[in-house]
Amino acid sequence: MSLVREQANWNRLAEMIGAENISSGSEWLAERGWEAPLPAAVVYPGTAEQVGEILRLAHAERLVVATAGHGTKQRMGGVPQRVDLLLSLSKMNRITDYPAADLTISVEAGLGVADLAAALRAKRQMLPLDVPFAAEATVGGAVAANSSGPRRLAYGTFRDVVIGMRFVTAEGKLAKSGGKVVKNVAGYDMAKLLIGSFGSLGVITDVNFKVFPLPLCSRTFVLGFSDATKALQARHRILNSPLLPQALDLVDSAVGTLTQQAALAAAPYSLVMAAAGPEAVIQRFERDLADLVRPDRPESIVAVSEEAEAALWHAVQELTPTAVRQNPEAAVVKVSVVLSGMEHFLDTARRAALDNGLEHAMLARAGTGIVYCYLWEKTEGASGPPAAVERACRALLQEADWVGGRAIIEWCCKKLKDKVAWWGSLQDDFPLMQRLKKQWDPEGILNPGRFYGGL
């Protein structure tokens, strides 16, 4: 963009949202690991209407727009080759409607996830998705990335709790999907397209959620095992029993070391299980659990104290932020497989790490078939692409194809993305995705290259 054109657009943006809401943002971007070309400006609209004005200008001038909340997920997805404007929704941070008795809430996309949780907790309610980067992430960013955590076993993901949404199209048109009530039949559920789309189809400005009462009681159990086989056999017994855990995660001892949670490092593998409900439910877990898993010979079964429970689950929820802060060049491979294939994939990931001389940690959402593999080099300071991490990632992506699963490199540095297609292999649905992108964003101005397949 020429300097004259750049200044003209800056002036037009200043008329729309005020000069005080435009900046170069270079320091902010550097702090968040920004790897794309620097934008000409970072803009901070205060309303959905201002977002529409900005996108109408961008569409008319063919300006490429990237989106962000607090910028916690800049190493997720692809790296755009060009960015003219960075649109931050961090100033759109209000709770716009909260009829607590109806168990629904409406918020702007820039509201912090932690602020939303605090507002709900004051009414003894919750949105139990346990998204990582919770202290910094915004609602819009979490929805756009479809982030989730341990309790997706019981509550699902954002696609299960979003009941309505307002968004702005690439052409600057304001649109909405769904509504503010749980039973909603208002047209096509377009919100499901935008959830997990990384801002490649439209800019989410407002989200309506259904929420849940806080449980009366909760209890966490950590079951230690000598190997993954026994742990997964116990997982199978639990899932096929009358017990209904809220969360059931499998971690290796490296997770305990990374998070400094001694309870997770005490055995080679640990099943971490959350129970919640009335006191009678907790008592049944305490009464039946040991007998249920006795055939799998757990090394230990520990009921975590109330004081330690929140810290333990916070450590599990925040494993990705913890791992990548300690090891900035780490890669996180996310794999989805059938439950019966989890053991094979855990073994494959462990062997890929060992064969390439890598440090590694493993976390599995043991009831939903999702495995997170954390890989990093033992020595720091490599100047080029981390070759050993690259080889291990390629092996995992290939193995996922062979066993009929899906794998992506959920988090890694640009050096690795330049070498490996982070989305793995393209599936049969990719042509449909291309058509959707072309229909929703015909000029390709919204986060181009950020999504699956370089969309």
Secondary structure, 3 states (H helix, E strand, C coil): CCHHHHHHHHHHHHHHHCHHHEECCHHHHHHCCCCCCCCCEEECCCCHHHHHHHHHHHHHHCCCEEEECCCCCCCCCCCCCCCCEEEECCCCCCEEECCHHHCEEEEECCCEHHHHHHHHHCCCEECCCCCCCCCCCEHHHHHHHCCCCCCHHHHCCHHHHEEEEEEECCCCCEEEEECCCCCCCCCCCCHHHHCCCCCCCCEEEEEEEECEECCCEEEEEEEEECCHHHHHHHHHHHHCCCCCCCEEEEEEHHHHHHHCCHHHHCCCEEEEEEEEECHHHHHHHHHHHHHHHHHHCCCEEEEECHHHHHHHHHHHHCHHHHHHHHCCCCEEEEEECCHHHHHHHHHHHHHHHHHCCEEEEEEEECCCCEEEEEEEECCCCCCCCCHHHHHHHHHHHHHHHHCCCEEEEEECCHHHHCCCCCCCCCCCCHHHHHHHHHHHCCCCCECCCCCHHHC
